[in-house]
Every structure is written in structure tokens, then in C-alpha cells.
Amino acid sequence: MASSNFIDYVKINVRSGAGGAGSMHFRREKHVDKGGPDGGDGGRGGHIVLKGSAQLWTLLHLKYQKHIKAKPGKGGEGGRRTGAEGDDVIIEVPLGTIARHAETGEQLAEITEDGEEIILLHGGRGGLGNSHFKSSTRQAPDYAQPGEPGQEEWVILELKLLADVGLVGFPNAGKSTLLSVVSAARPEIADYPFTTLVPQLGVVAYRDYKSFVMADIPGIIEGASQGKGLGLRFLRHIERNSILLFLVPATSEDCGAEYETLLNELRQYNPELLDKQRIVAVSKTDLIDEKDYKTIRKRLPANIPTVFISAIRQEGLTDLKDLIWKALTEPETDL
């Protein structure tokens, strides 16, 4: 899919249907000239419903659909016949979509499972017919309730990718190359910053037909948490990853300082990200000598699992997969 087709943020106007009016009707049949009230209730208006779909991974289909409106309910009829309900509008969204109120930022819904449905806006209730208002003192009520109006809101839909492992690193750290080697994903790869402009997902095959999902997220730059570079556009995708895989190139002037800079950007954006399990992979080891390994390892934190890899030579990838799988299946165990 072309990068321009990846849309992870849309603002839409949604309006649920109004309820139908109750009927003000009296029974009239042959030989029954003064039948009682028999007005039926109005039907409820259509809901606006969010539904999760595993077949979608972008909000592109909503980019040009700014106004979404459900149908109103039908009015009640005589004979206590209830009006038809307005048709619900089902908005299909990718898994990991969050709906927020555009003005207050309040979270309205979160979709994480295929087929999951959440009513975003309820349709208005139908009005009661005059048959409900009959009493011993009022045998012929000449009024019925109008239907409730529908609701209308501007809503922001925001996608946060669901993946087991999120690749975190500066531009040109080798994230796209790694994903292309360990999975069937084919992200664009080139030797210049910000080759990856949108997140890419790949399914990584493991032993005994097991697998996990890895996400290549656009590279961080210093100041990303304040919106520099691709800024907040990519940081929100990291929030849904179970494990954070920090990719630091062996050719970096100071691998330890680079790791700390990445960590600091995550801390400033959302301190809770630091609670996730972390693994450090030193990439591009085909460009250094064996003697440099000890120097690099000394500059990285000793309490974080570290593995040296070369995606080009496909070295260290089995060890990396083993570390990731252990972290996914033994989350409470120190690696």
C-alpha cells in the first residue's frame, strides 16, 4: 500500500437518528364509534456504531466521509403499531482505533477485537403513543410524545497499531531492513532519513509454526515528543506494542547515548512506555570489527537484554527471535 494511503487520524461529524413521534389515534371500527386511544409508539432513531475489522489497517475509507448520519425512526400508528426503527450506521475501523470527543478529548470508545461493536452515539428514543396516557379520569387523551432528537458530535478517530513488538530507533537505524528480512513485509528501504513515513506491520515466523507481529515505526528524532520531525504521528503507535525493541546501529558514535536519547523521548511523551519490556539490538554489525563489540556493550545498560545483529548477513536473528519470544511468553521473568 502506498504511504499516502496510510491514514491514522480523521475528524468526522456523526449524527444519530431522531426517534419517531408517538401516534395520537383512537380506535374506530364498525359498531365501535367511541373506541379508546390506540396510538402506537414511535421507533427509535438509528445508532452510530463502531465495529472492529481485522481486514482494515488504515482509516483511509473515512478520510473523505466527513459527515455520517443515521436514519430517524418512523412515527407510531393506530392499532398500537410501533414505528420502524431507524437503520443503524456501522462504521468499520481497524483494530486499535480510539474515538475521542473533538473538543474535550474525552475517550468515547476503543476497538481492539475483530467484530467488536460499540455504540458511539445512541439514536433518540421514540415517543409514546396516546394509548399510554389513558387513565380513569382521562379516557380520551388527545396528545402523544414527540420522539427524542438524535445526538450530534465531532469525533476524532485515532489509530494506534496493535503489534507484539515495536521497533524504536533513529532514522537509518536499520529497522526497515530488519523487518524485511525476518518477515514477509516489504517496506521501502534506502540510505536516507525518514525512508519509512508510515508504520509497517510484518508477521515474523518462529519455531514450531509460532509467530508474532512486529511493527516498523517511523524513526524518532530528538524532540519528537514535542512534535519535531514526524513527532506525535508515530509515538502513539508505540503505546500498543507489548515489547519495545530498540535498534541502535553499531556505527553510532555512542550507542549508549543514542539509546538514552530514544528512551528520553518516550519518557517525555508517555512515562508509562518505560514500563514495557525492552530489548536492545545493535544493528549493522557487518560494518564493525569483533573488537568493537565489548566497547559497545559497556556503553549499553547491563540490565537490558542486548543482542548484536546484521540483517544483511542474517547474523544474530535467531538469538533476537528467541529473546523476543521469551519476553512475550514470560513477561514476568527478568530476561
N, C-alpha and C positions, 0 to 999 in steps of 0.2 A: 504494500500500500504506500502510495506517495506520502511524503512527510506533510504536505499541505492538507492532506485528508485526515490527519490526526487532530481531532478537536476534543479537548478535555475540560472545556468550560463554556457554558452557554447561559444566557439570561432569557427567560421566557415569561410571557404573561399567560396565566392559566385562569380559567373561569368555570366553575361548576354550574350545573343547570339549576334553574329555579324550580321549585315544587309547583305542581298543578293546583289550581283552585278547587276547593270543595264545591259540590253541587248544591244549589238551593232548589229542591224539586219535591213535588208532592205526588203521591200515588193517585193515578187516575185510570180507572178501568170501568168497563160496563157494569152497571148496577152498584158501583162504588164511587159516588160523586164527591165524597169527602174523605178520601184516603189520607193517611198520615204522611209525615215527611219521610222521604226515602232517598234523599240526596247522598251520593257516594263521595268517598274521599278522593282528593287529588293524588296523582302519582308523584313520587319523589323525583327530584332532578338528578341528572347523571353525575356520577362522581368523576374526579380526575384521579387516575390510579397510575402509580409507578410499578413497573414489572421488570424483574431482572431477566436478562437474556445472556446466556453463555456464548451466543453467536455474535454478539456485538463487542467491540473493544474501543469504540470511539463514540462521541456524541455528534458526529458529523450530520446524521439524519435530522437533527434538531436545529442545526445552525441557521437555516433559513425559514424555520417554522416558529415565528416569534409569538404568535397568538394561538392558543389552544382552548377551545370552548366545547363544553359538553351540552347535550340537548336538555331542554326543560321537560318536566313531567307533564302529562296530559291532565286536563281537568276531570273531575268526577262526573258521573252521570246518574240519572234516575235509576230506581231499582237497586239502590245501594251498590252500583257498579263503580269500582275504583278505577281511576285513570291509569293509563300505562306509565311505567317508569321511564324517565329519560335514559337514553343509551349512555353507558359509561364510556369515557375515553381512556384507553390503555396506552400509556407512554412507555415503550420498551427502552431500557437503558442497560449499559454494560454493568457487570458485577463490579462493585467498588464505587458506585455512584452515590453521592451525598446531595440532598436537596436542602437548600438554605433559604430563609427569608431574605429577599434582596436588600431590605432596609435595615433590619435588626441583626442580621447574621445568624439568627436562631436556626439550629438544625431541625428540619422538619421530618426528614426520613433518611434512611440509609439502606441501600440494597446490596446484599452480599451473597445471595444464593440464587441459582437458576430457578426461574418460575416464581420467586417470591413476589408477592403483591402487597403494596402499602397504599392506602387511600391518602392522597396528598391533600385534596380538598373534597369535603363532603357536599353532595347535592342538597338543595333545600328540601325540607320536608313538605309533603303535600298537605293542603288544608283539609280540615274536617268538613264533611257534608252536613247539611242541616238535620239529618237524622240523629246526630249526636246530641243535639241541643233540645230535644223534646223532654218535657217534664210534666208533672201533674198540673202545674199552673200555666204551662205554656205548651199547648197541644200542637200548635202550628208555627214553629219558629221560622221566621222569614229571612234568615241570614245563614251564611256559611263562611268558613275561614278562607282567606286567600292563602296561596302557597308561600312558603318562605323563599326569599331571594337566594340565589346562588352566591358563592363566595368568589372573590377575585383577588389574586395576588401576583406580584412579580416574584419569580423564584429563580434562584441560581442553582444550576446543576453542575456539580464538580466531580470529575472522575479521579479517583486515586487507584492506581493499578494494584491488583492483587497478585502477589508473587511470593514464592518462598524465600528467594534470595534477591537482594537488590545490590547492584554494582555501584559503588561510590568511588569517585575519583576525579581528578582534574581532566580537562580535555587532553586527548592524546596519551592517556594512561594505558590504553590497550583494551578497554572494556569491550568495544565492538568486535575486535579481533577474537577475544576470548569467547564471546557469545557465539560467534560464527563457527568456532572450532568445536565447542562442546555441545552445540545444539543444531537444529535444522534451520534456525533463524539466519537471515542473510541481511544484516544491517549494512548501511553504506560505510565503507572504510577508506580513509585517506589520511595522509600525514599533514593535517592542519586542524587547528582548534575548531570545536563545535561541528565536527562531521555529523554527530548524532544530534539532531534537533528535536526529535520526539522519542519517547520511551519505546523500547523494543522488547518483546517477550520471546523467550525460547524455552522449549521443553528439553531438559538435559536427561539423557538416559543414564541409569545407574545399574548396578549389579542386579541380577535375578529379575529383570524386567521392571525394576522400580524406576521412578523418575521424579524430578522436581522442576519447578518453574523458576527461571532466572530472568531478571529484568535489567536491561541495559538502560540506565537513566542518563540523560544529558549531563555533561561534565560540569562540576562545580568550579566556580572561581571564587577567589577571596572577595567577600562582600555579597555573596549570593543571597544570604539571609536577609539583606537589606534591599534585595531586588536587582542587584547588578547582574550583568550577563543574562542568562536565562532565568536566574533568580527563583522566585516562588513557583514558577511554572513547573519545575521538576521536583522541588523539595517535597511537595505534598505527596508525590508518588512513593517516596521512601517510607512514609508513615505506615503503609500497609504491608511492608516486607517483614517476614519473620526474622531473617538474618541479614546483616549488613556485611557485604564483602568489600573491604577497602582495597582498591587496586593502586599500588604505588610503583611507578617504573623504577627499575634498578638504575637507570641513567640519571635519576634525580640528584641534584646537588646534595640534598639532605632528606633522605626518606623519612626519618623521624619527624622532622619539622613539617614535611608535607602531610603526613598522617595527622599531626596535631592541628594543622590548619583546617583540614577536612572535618575533623571532629568538632572544632570550634564553630564552624558554620552550622553544623547540625544542632549543636548546643544552643546557639542563638535563635535558631528557627523554632525548635521544639526540644526542650531538655529531656523529654520522655524518650526521645530517639536513642539516647545513650543507655537506656535500659535494655535495648535489644542486644542479642549476642553478636559479637563482632569477630571477623576473621580478616587477617591481612594477607594479601597475596602480592608478592614482589614480582612484577611482570618484566618482560623483556630481558630475561637473564641471559639470553643468547648474545647480548651486547656487552657483557662484563666478563671478567676473569673469575676463576674459582676463589682467589684470594680476597675478592671484594665481598664475598658472602658474609664472612664474620664481621666485617666493618658495618655492613648494612644491618645485620641482626642486632648488633649492640645499640644501634640508634633507634630501634623499634621497641615498644613496650614489651616487657618479658611476660606479662600476664595475658597477652592476646595471642592466640594461635597464629603462627606465621608459616607460610609456605612459599617457596620460590618456584616460579613457573615461566615457561616460554611457550606461548600459544603457537608461535611459528614452528618450533621444533617439537611441539606437543610433549614437553617435559614437565613433570610435576602435576599434570592434570588429574591423574588418578588419586594422588595424595590430596589434592584440593577437593575432589568429589567426596572422598572419604571423610574429610573434616566437615564438609557441609552436611553430609548425611547424618553424621553423628550429632551435630548441633540440632538438626531438625527432629531427630528421633529421641535424643536425650537432652532436652532443653534445660533440665535442672542440674545436669552434670557439668562440672568445670572441664573444659576441653584441655 
